[in-house]
Amino acid sequence: MALKKVTSLRSSLVPRAALAAASVALLTATFTSACSSDNGGNPSSQNLTGRGPITYVEGKDTTETGAVKQLIERWNASHPDEQVTFKEQSNDASQQYDDLVEHMRSKQSTYDVVALDVPWTAEFAAKGWIQPLKDTFNIDTSALLSPTVASATYNNTLYAAPRNTNGGLLFYRKDLVPNPPKTWSEMLAQCPIAKQNNIGCYAGQLAPYEGLTVNAAEAINAYGGTFVGADGKTPTVNTAQARAGLKVLVDAYKNGDIPKEAITFKEPESANAFNTGKLLFMRNWPSTFGDAGGESSAVKDKFGVAPLPGENGVGASTLGGYNAAISAFSKNKATALDFLRYLISEDAQHIVAAGALPSVRASMYDDPALIAKMPYLPALKDSIANAVPRPVTPFYPAVSKAIQDNAYAALNGTKSVDDAITGMQKGIETAGS
């Protein structure tokens, strides 16, 4: 899935009596959980052999097949003494994040395995909240798409099992462009076809939100630019490659190849523009495929999908999806580890893929039955194989804001490309302060 906002601001008026009661409850819960998790020593070295029931925590299961519930039912059928309870969070990523942080900060042992939106993994690892998957906790990732493994790795250590993934696709009008472009230059060279048909050429998600971070990162990564070093903290974006990638987007917007309204587009708006026949090319997630091919779509049977364009070939999609991690405060880590290994198994990943969640196993993308149901799978496999994780940093929200704020300023003309890249560099430098 595409990343949602991971910070929230709440304000409410609470009756004094209710506030007092809540405070007592919070203190009691914190004291209880602190005692139960044994604050002495490193929590990641404790309860390594614990077995028994566990709780799996993930955002709302929106798949038509109920994929998450199927996964847990399959596990529970063969593990009567190690049953998994599904704690289903809301569908709001901000609320999911806040819920997980609250439990981790108070060292509660009630969440054993947690589904982390890809960019959260580094933060939770850096704070010691999730179990490193090394030594006796090693898991075999050889059958998984390597970018998904990279997304679950921090400071050269694996901290989670990729559960499902996602990648961007290029939607194109195959009735107007029989063969999809492989590079940015090829795509933009076909923009006169759009003008001849009185439609826009290209759009993605360029409004000032997380989607712009993704779109800007894909352009910058495609030209060889990066954002942070291996330590997750040192900024690396102030390069000629990063400038070249951002310049492609900015120049296309200035000359009209990207329509002026596109800097207001999020996923739904860009999809609507394409589905109503107003775009030649669109960057979006695979979830858009169904609506584009629906009966009410103006481009039904007129569009195709391909990997995103790059500088010299297939581009660098940003990864989405969930990584499943073991809480450092779990009491039953041996069971939790077995559950993680199950989640990446071929049996479990077939359930994931059948639920239209892109699998982390390469073999799922070659399954004829799945391709018949989801024709975009071959293109998505290429997209994910060439994908780049979002900046792997424990300060992701601040890093993302630095990227999107400066990219938006370059698009709307209030900053030059050079100044925008310099601004990203400075923003990343101060992200951890």
C-alpha positions in Angstrom: 0.0 0.0 0.0 1.1 3.6 -0.4 2.4 5.2 2.8 0.0 7.3 4.8 0.8 10.2 7.2 2.5 8.8 10.3 2.1 11.7 12.7 -1.1 13.1 14.3 -2.1 16.0 16.3 -5.0 15.6 18.7 -6.9 18.0 20.9 -10.0 17.3 22.9 -11.9 18.7 25.9 -12.2 16.0 28.6 -14.2 16.3 31.8 -11.8 16.6 34.8 -13.1 13.4 36.5 -12.7 11.4 33.3 -9.2 12.8 32.9 -8.3 11.8 36.4 -9.6 8.3 35.9 -7.7 8.0 32.6 -4.5 9.2 34.3 -4.9 6.5 37.1 -5.6 3.9 34.4 -2.6 4.9 32.4 -0.2 4.9 35.4 -1.6 1.4 36.4 -1.1 0.1 32.9 2.4 1.5 32.6 3.4 0.1 36.0 2.0 -3.3 35.2 3.5 -3.5 31.8 6.9 -2.3 33.0 6.9 -5.1 35.6 5.7 -7.7 33.2 8.4 -6.9 30.6 11.3 -6.9 33.1 13.1 -3.6 32.7 16.4 -5.1 33.7 18.8 -5.7 30.9 18.3 -5.6 27.1 14.8 -6.7 26.2 15.9 -8.2 22.9 17.9 -10.8 24.9 15.0 -11.9 27.0 12.2 -14.5 26.5 13.9 -16.0 23.4 12.6 -19.5 24.1 9.1 -18.4 25.2 6.2 -20.3 23.6 2.5 -19.9 23.8 -0.4 -17.8 22.4 0.6 -14.5 20.7 -1.1 -11.4 19.4 -0.6 -10.2 15.8 -1.3 -6.5 15.2 -2.0 -4.9 11.8 -4.1 -2.2 10.2 -7.7 -3.0 9.1 -7.8 -6.0 6.6 -9.4 -4.4 3.6 -8.9 -7.3 1.2 -12.0 -8.9 -0.3 -10.7 -12.3 0.6 -10.0 -11.4 4.3 -6.4 -12.4 3.7 -5.1 -11.6 7.2 -7.8 -13.6 8.9 -7.1 -16.5 6.4 -3.4 -16.4 7.4 -4.2 -16.6 11.0 -6.9 -19.3 10.7 -4.4 -21.5 8.7 -1.8 -21.1 11.4 -4.2 -21.7 14.3 -5.5 -24.9 12.7 -2.1 -26.5 13.1 -0.9 -24.8 16.3 -3.5 -25.5 19.0 -1.2 -24.6 21.8 0.2 -21.4 20.1 -2.9 -19.7 18.9 -2.6 -16.3 17.2 -5.1 -13.5 18.0 -5.5 -10.8 15.4 -5.6 -7.3 16.9 -7.1 -5.3 14.0 -6.3 -1.6 14.1 -8.1 1.1 12.2 -7.5 1.8 8.6 -5.8 5.1 9.4 -2.0 4.8 9.3 -1.6 7.7 11.8 -3.7 5.9 14.3 -1.9 2.6 13.7 1.5 4.3 14.3 0.3 6.1 17.5 -1.1 2.8 18.9 2.1 0.9 18.3 4.3 3.7 19.7 2.2 3.9 22.9 2.6 0.1 23.5 6.3 0.1 22.7 7.1 3.2 24.8 5.5 1.6 27.8 7.2 -1.7 27.2 3.9 -3.6 27.1 4.1 -7.3 26.2 0.6 -7.6 24.8 1.7 -7.0 21.2 3.9 -9.9 20.1 4.2 -9.4 16.3 3.4 -6.0 14.7 2.9 -5.0 11.1 5.0 -1.9 10.4 4.5 0.4 7.4 7.8 0.1 5.6 9.3 3.4 6.7 8.6 2.8 10.4 10.9 -0.2 10.5 14.2 1.8 11.0 12.7 4.0 13.7 11.4 1.0 15.7 14.7 -0.8 15.3 16.8 2.2 16.3 14.7 2.6 19.5 15.2 -1.0 20.5 11.5 -1.8 20.2 11.7 -4.8 17.8 13.8 -7.9 17.9 16.8 -8.2 15.6 16.5 -11.2 13.3 20.0 -12.6 13.6 21.9 -15.6 15.2 19.2 -18.0 16.4 16.5 -15.6 15.2 17.8 -15.7 11.6 15.1 -16.2 8.9 15.7 -17.4 5.3 15.0 -14.6 2.9 16.5 -16.2 -0.2 13.2 -16.6 -1.9 12.1 -13.0 -1.3 12.5 -10.0 -3.6 15.7 -8.4 -2.5 14.3 -4.8 -2.2 11.7 -6.0 0.3 14.4 -7.4 2.4 16.3 -4.1 2.2 13.2 -2.3 3.5 13.3 -4.5 6.6 17.0 -4.0 7.2 18.5 -1.3 9.4 22.2 -0.7 10.1 23.0 -3.9 8.2 20.8 -6.0 10.4 17.4 -7.6 9.5 14.7 -6.5 11.9 11.5 -7.7 10.2 10.0 -10.2 7.8 8.6 -8.5 4.7 4.9 -9.4 4.8 3.6 -7.8 1.6 5.0 -5.2 -0.7 3.9 -2.7 -3.3 5.4 -0.8 -6.2 4.5 2.0 -8.5 3.4 1.3 -12.1 3.2 3.4 -15.3 -0.3 3.3 -16.7 -0.4 4.3 -20.4 -2.9 4.6 -23.2 -2.0 1.6 -25.4 -4.5 2.8 -28.0 -2.4 5.9 -28.5 1.1 4.6 -27.5 1.4 0.9 -28.5 4.7 0.3 -26.7 5.3 1.8 -23.3 8.3 4.0 -22.8 11.2 2.7 -20.8 12.9 6.0 -20.0 11.8 9.4 -19.0 13.2 10.9 -22.2 11.2 8.3 -24.3 8.0 9.1 -22.3 8.3 12.9 -22.6 9.2 12.6 -26.3 5.7 11.2 -26.8 3.9 14.1 -25.1 3.0 15.7 -28.5 0.6 12.7 -28.9 -1.2 13.9 -25.8 -1.5 17.4 -27.2 -2.8 16.1 -30.5 -5.6 14.4 -28.5 -6.3 17.4 -26.3 -5.3 15.5 -23.1 -2.5 15.9 -20.5 0.7 14.0 -21.0 1.8 12.7 -17.5 0.8 13.0 -13.9 1.5 11.3 -10.6 0.9 12.4 -7.1 2.4 15.8 -6.7 0.4 17.5 -4.0 2.4 18.4 -0.9 1.9 15.2 1.1 3.6 11.8 1.4 2.8 11.0 -2.2 5.1 13.8 -3.4 7.9 12.3 -1.3 7.3 9.1 -3.2 7.2 10.7 -6.7 10.2 12.9 -6.1 12.2 10.0 -4.6 11.4 7.9 -7.6 12.6 10.5 -10.0 15.8 11.2 -7.9 16.5 7.5 -7.4 16.0 6.8 -11.1 18.9 9.1 -11.9 21.1 7.6 -9.2 20.4 10.0 -6.4 20.0 9.0 -2.7 18.9 10.7 0.5 20.7 9.2 3.5 23.8 7.0 4.1 23.9 3.5 5.5 23.8 4.9 9.0 20.3 6.3 8.3 21.4 9.8 9.4 24.0 11.3 7.1 22.4 13.3 4.2 23.5 12.3 0.7 21.1 14.1 -1.5 23.3 17.1 -2.5 24.5 15.6 -5.7 24.4 16.1 -9.4 22.4 12.9 -9.8 19.7 14.1 -7.4 19.5 17.4 -9.2 19.1 15.7 -12.5 16.2 13.6 -11.3 14.3 16.5 -9.7 15.0 18.6 -12.8 13.1 16.2 -15.0 9.9 16.6 -12.9 10.3 20.4 -12.6 11.0 21.0 -16.3 8.1 18.8 -17.3 5.8 20.8 -15.1 7.1 24.1 -16.3 6.6 23.2 -20.0 3.2 21.7 -19.6 4.0 18.1 -20.1 2.7 17.6 -16.6 -0.6 19.5 -16.4 -0.8 22.5 -14.1 -3.5 20.9 -11.9 -1.3 17.9 -11.2 0.3 19.6 -8.2 -3.0 19.2 -6.5 -3.2 15.4 -7.3 -3.2 12.6 -4.7 -3.8 9.0 -5.7 -7.6 9.4 -6.3 -7.3 12.6 -8.3 -4.6 11.2 -10.7 -6.6 8.0 -11.1 -9.7 9.9 -11.9 -7.9 12.0 -14.5 -6.6 8.9 -16.2 -9.8 6.9 -16.0 -11.8 9.7 -17.5 -9.4 9.8 -20.5 -7.6 13.0 -19.6 -4.0 11.6 -19.4 -1.7 9.7 -21.7 0.5 8.5 -18.8 0.0 8.1 -15.1 2.1 6.9 -12.2 0.1 5.1 -9.6 -0.2 1.9 -7.4 -1.6 -1.4 -8.7 -4.8 -0.8 -6.7 -5.8 1.6 -9.5 -5.9 -1.2 -12.0 -9.4 -2.4 -11.1 -11.1 1.0 -11.5 -9.2 1.8 -14.7 -10.6 -1.5 -16.2 -14.1 -1.0 -14.8 -17.3 -0.7 -16.8 -17.5 3.1 -16.0 -14.0 3.8 -17.1 -13.4 5.8 -20.3 -10.1 3.8 -20.8 -11.5 0.3 -20.3 -9.6 -2.0 -22.8 -7.5 1.0 -23.9 -4.7 1.0 -21.3 -1.7 -1.1 -20.3 0.7 -1.1 -17.5 4.5 -1.1 -17.4 7.4 -0.5 -14.9 8.1 3.1 -14.2 10.6 4.8 -16.5 14.1 5.5 -15.5 17.2 7.3 -16.8 18.4 4.5 -19.1 15.8 1.7 -18.5 13.4 0.5 -15.8 13.1 3.1 -13.1 13.3 3.0 -9.4 9.8 2.6 -7.8 9.4 3.4 -4.2 8.3 0.4 -2.1 5.1 0.2 -0.1 3.8 -2.6 2.1 4.1 -4.0 5.6 7.0 -5.5 7.4 6.2 -7.9 10.3 8.4 -7.6 13.4 8.6 -9.2 16.8 8.2 -6.9 19.7 11.3 -6.8 21.9 8.9 -7.0 24.9 7.1 -10.2 23.8 7.0 -13.1 26.2 6.7 -15.8 23.5 9.4 -14.9 21.0 10.0 -18.5 19.9 6.4 -18.7 18.8 6.6 -15.3 17.3 9.7 -16.2 15.2 7.9 -19.3 13.9 5.0 -17.1 12.9 7.2 -14.8 11.0 8.8 -17.7 9.1 5.2 -18.8 8.3 4.2 -15.4 7.0 6.9 -15.5 4.3 6.3 -19.2 3.4 4.9 -20.1 -0.1 1.6 -21.2 1.4 1.1 -17.9 3.3 2.3 -15.7 0.5 -0.2 -17.4 -1.9 -3.0 -16.3 0.4 -1.4 -12.8 0.5 -1.2 -12.6 -3.4 -4.8 -14.0 -3.8 -6.0 -11.1 -1.7 -4.5 -8.7 -4.3 -1.7 -7.7 -1.9 1.6 -7.8 -3.8 3.7 -10.8 -2.5 7.3 -10.6 -1.3 8.1 -13.9 -2.9 9.3 -13.7 -6.5 7.6 -17.0 -7.5 4.1 -15.5 -7.0 4.5 -13.2 -9.9 4.9 -16.1 -12.3 1.8 -18.0 -11.2 -0.6 -18.2 -14.2 -3.7 -18.3 -12.1 -2.7 -15.2 -10.3 -1.7 -13.4 -13.5 -5.1 -14.2 -14.9 -6.7 -12.5 -12.0 -4.1 -9.6 -11.8 -2.7 -9.0 -15.3 -0.4 -6.3 -13.9 1.8 -8.8 -12.0 4.6 -9.2 -14.6 5.1 -5.5 -14.8 4.9 -5.2 -11.0 7.5 -7.8 -10.6 9.9 -5.8 -12.7 8.9 -2.6 -10.8 9.6 -4.2 -7.4 12.8 -5.9 -8.5 14.2 -2.5 -9.3 12.6 -0.7 -6.4 14.3 1.4 -3.8 13.0 1.6 -0.2 12.0 4.9 1.2 14.9 6.6 3.0 15.9 4.1 5.7 16.2 6.4 8.7 14.9 6.5 12.3 13.8 10.1 11.5 11.6 9.3 8.5 8.7 11.8 9.1 11.2 14.7 9.3 13.1 13.4 6.3 10.0 13.0 4.3 8.8 16.5 5.1 12.2 17.9 3.9 11.8 16.1 0.6 8.2 17.0 -0.1 8.4 20.6 1.0 11.4 21.3 -1.2 10.2 19.3 -4.1 6.9 21.2 -4.0 8.7 24.6 -3.9 10.7 23.6 -7.0 7.5 22.6 -8.8 5.6 25.7 -8.0 8.6 27.9 -8.8 9.4 29.4 -5.4 12.7 27.6 -5.4 15.2 26.6 -8.0 16.1 22.9 -8.4 19.6 23.7 -6.9 18.0 25.5 -3.9 15.5 22.7 -3.4 18.2 20.0 -3.3 20.2 22.2 -0.9 17.1 22.5 1.2 16.5 18.8 1.3 20.1 18.3 2.4 19.8 20.8 5.3 16.4 19.4 6.3 17.8 15.9 6.5 20.8 17.2 8.5 18.5 18.6 11.2 15.9 15.8 11.0 17.3 14.1 14.2 17.6 17.2 16.3 
